[in-house]
Each structure stands twice: as structure tokens, then as C-alpha cells.
Amino acid sequence: MKLEIFRTLWGNRSPWPQVLDELRGAGFDGIEARLPEAGAERSRFGRFLRDNAVPYICVLFTSTPVLPRQSDTPAMHLADLARKLALAAELEPRFINLLAGNDRWSQAEQVDFFGAAMELGERAGLLLSFETHRARSLYSPWVTLDLIRQLPALRFTSDISHWVVTCERLLDDPADDLTPFVERVHHIQARVGYDQGPQVPHPGAPEYADALAFHQRHWESVWSSQQRRGFAGTTLTPEFGPDGYLHHLPFTDVPVADLWQLNQWMARTERHHFHRFLGH
């Protein structure tokens, strides 16, 4: 099984040529980024991807990014998704990483919504990988496991750092059996969270060694499952980001680390980790 590592453009302010030079210099294989909804910007981005043969994972949000508008109904989310899938298809993405729904809906509404969303993906000819994310339908492992029981065809992007915060602990208790979820993970977002936050200041810091080890055990379980499922390759995006995720010093508002350096560290570490995994 081959590992492909994608660069997130979350928080990026650099022009695309610089992004491309940096990601290739650091050994990344492609880009994971939000869909440009404006037609002219989407056309330019599509040309950039095609001219440089850059593999692309498209990030979509139903309703508004990142938090959904609370008044939007499931039907409104579905209409928004159908519109965005048509736009995303123009860029020929590898697949869609989808932050979907709202955590406030009832479980019956969630089941109906995800069933309809999967149908929209099939109709558009696009693979939908639903991301685990706070404030969205998949904010909790227990809600997600219940959805799986009713919709076993769901496929997921695992950003388990969100669940660590939601549950306020590393999910390593013997009772925390996430097997049905692991068996359906399509893509990994590699950010290390801890019990009080979705992003440690630095994943290499010794005080967060337990958190890093937990996340790496989870990623190994996903890789093992993907091997059993016959995956020829797997994708991973180091996703350390800004917007309150990156720690800042009080009073000065100086960030404690550089995002691109954090994501490069994560990429190097997980490439070595993956090679060790294959060796075992």
C-alpha cells in the first residue's frame, strides 16, 4: 500500500506557484483545499491543477463554513450540497472531503440527511468522505457509530482530534471500540489533539507524547483496515491550522509555532511511521 500526503491550504496566504514549490520540496503529493465557489477563481485553480498535474482533494461544507447556519434545515443543506458537487466536479478531485450537517438535528434527521447526501454523491459520480468535526453531525463517536448501524455504506475522513475534545479524553479505554468507524475510514487528517483542545502546540513536544501515540495507534488501525479492504494506496493530510487552533502567547498574540513547519514535521513523522508500519 502506498501513502500519499496532501498539503492543506487552510491558513495559507502564499500564491499557488509558491505553494507548489514548497509542497514538492517537502515531499508532499497533492493539495487538499476548499472549493473556490467564484467561477473565475475556480477556473484559474482548475488550470493550475491541470497544468501542474497536482492531485486534489476537494473540501466542501454544507450550509456555511465552518459552522453551519443554525436556521438551515436538512433540506437546505442537501440543496447546497447538490449545487457545490456540480461545481466541484469541474475540478476532477480525487474525492470530496465533506463537513456535513449540524450537531443540533435529531438522530432521525441525521439518518435521512446522510442517506440523501450519499445518493447525491453517487449521482454526481463523486466519492464523499464525511469528516468527523465538532459542530457538525459527526461531532461525536457515539452518534457516528449509531449512524453506521443504520447506514453501513458511509465512508469517513478521520480527524479524531475533534472526538478527543468532545469526549475530553483520549479514546483509549477498553470500552471505546471504534472498529465499525475504523473499517469505513477513507482518508486521514493528521492533526494531534488533546483533552482540552483540537491541536497541541507542537506534536513533537514530550508533554504531548501520549496524545501523539494515541493518534498514531488510531492511524495504524485505519491503515490495517485499509489493507484488509484491498486499498492500493491511502491518503493523509497533516492539518495543523489557524483560527484559534494554533496557540498564541497572551498579550502579544505571537503564535507559538509556524503552521507550515508543523505540517512538514507531521508529514515527515507520518511517512516514517507508515514505513515502520509496513515493515511490521
C-alpha positions, 0 to 999 in steps of 0.5 A, spaced: 500 500 500 502 506 498 501 513 502 500 519 499 500 526 503 496 532 501 498 539 503 492 543 506 491 550 504 487 552 510 491 558 513 495 559 507 496 566 504 502 564 499 500 564 491 499 557 488 506 557 484 509 558 491 505 553 494 507 548 489 514 549 490 514 548 497 509 542 497 514 538 492 520 540 496 517 537 502 515 531 499 508 532 499 503 529 493 497 533 492 493 539 495 487 538 499 483 545 499 476 548 499 472 549 493 473 556 490 465 557 489 467 564 484 467 561 477 473 565 475 477 563 481 475 556 480 477 556 473 484 559 474 485 553 480 482 548 475 488 550 470 493 550 475 491 543 477 491 541 470 497 544 468 501 542 474 498 535 474 497 536 482 492 531 485 486 534 489 482 533 494 476 537 494 473 540 501 466 542 501 461 544 507 454 544 507 450 550 509 456 555 511 463 554 513 465 552 518 459 552 522 453 551 519 447 556 519 443 554 525 436 556 521 438 551 515 434 545 515 436 538 512 433 540 506 437 546 505 443 543 506 442 537 501 440 543 496 447 546 497 450 540 497 447 538 490 449 545 487 457 545 490 458 537 487 456 540 480 461 545 481 466 541 484 466 536 479 469 541 474 475 540 478 476 532 477 478 531 485 480 525 487 474 525 492 470 530 496 472 531 503 465 533 506 463 537 513 456 535 513 450 537 517 449 540 524 450 537 531 443 540 533 438 535 528 435 529 531 438 522 530 432 521 525 434 527 521 441 525 521 439 518 518 435 521 512 440 527 511 446 522 510 442 517 506 440 523 501 447 526 501 450 519 499 445 518 493 447 525 491 454 523 491 453 517 487 449 521 482 454 526 481 459 520 480 463 523 486 466 519 492 464 523 499 468 522 505 464 525 511 469 528 516 468 527 523 468 535 526 465 538 532 459 542 530 457 538 525 453 531 525 459 527 526 461 531 532 461 525 536 463 517 536 457 515 539 452 518 534 457 516 528 457 509 530 449 509 531 449 512 524 453 506 521 448 501 524 443 504 520 447 506 514 453 501 513 455 504 506 458 511 509 465 512 508 469 517 513 475 522 513 478 521 520 480 527 524 479 524 531 482 530 534 475 533 534 472 526 538 478 527 543 475 534 545 468 532 545 469 526 549 475 530 553 479 524 553 483 520 549 479 514 546 483 509 549 479 505 554 477 498 553 470 500 552 471 505 546 471 500 540 471 504 534 472 498 529 465 499 525 468 507 524 475 504 523 473 499 517 469 505 513 475 510 514 477 513 507 482 518 508 486 521 514 487 528 517 493 528 521 492 533 526 494 531 534 489 533 539 488 533 546 483 533 552 482 540 552 483 542 545 483 540 537 491 541 536 497 541 541 502 546 540 507 542 537 506 534 536 513 533 537 513 536 544 514 530 550 508 533 554 504 531 548 507 524 547 501 520 549 496 524 545 501 523 539 501 515 540 494 515 541 493 518 534 498 514 531 495 507 534 488 510 531 492 511 524 495 504 524 488 501 525 485 505 519 491 503 515 490 495 517 483 496 515 485 499 509 489 493 507 484 488 509 479 492 504 484 491 498 486 499 498 492 500 493 494 506 496 491 511 502 491 518 503 493 523 509 493 530 510 497 533 516 492 539 518 495 543 523 491 550 522 489 557 524 483 560 527 484 559 534 487 552 533 494 554 533 496 557 540 498 564 541 502 567 547 497 572 551 498 579 550 502 579 544 498 574 540 505 571 537 503 564 535 507 559 538 509 555 532 509 556 524 503 552 521 507 550 515 513 547 519 508 543 523 505 540 517 512 538 514 514 535 521 507 531 521 508 529 514 515 527 515 513 523 522 507 520 518 511 517 512 516 514 517 511 511 521 507 508 515 514 505 513 515 502 520 508 500 519 509 496 513 515 493 515 511 490 521 
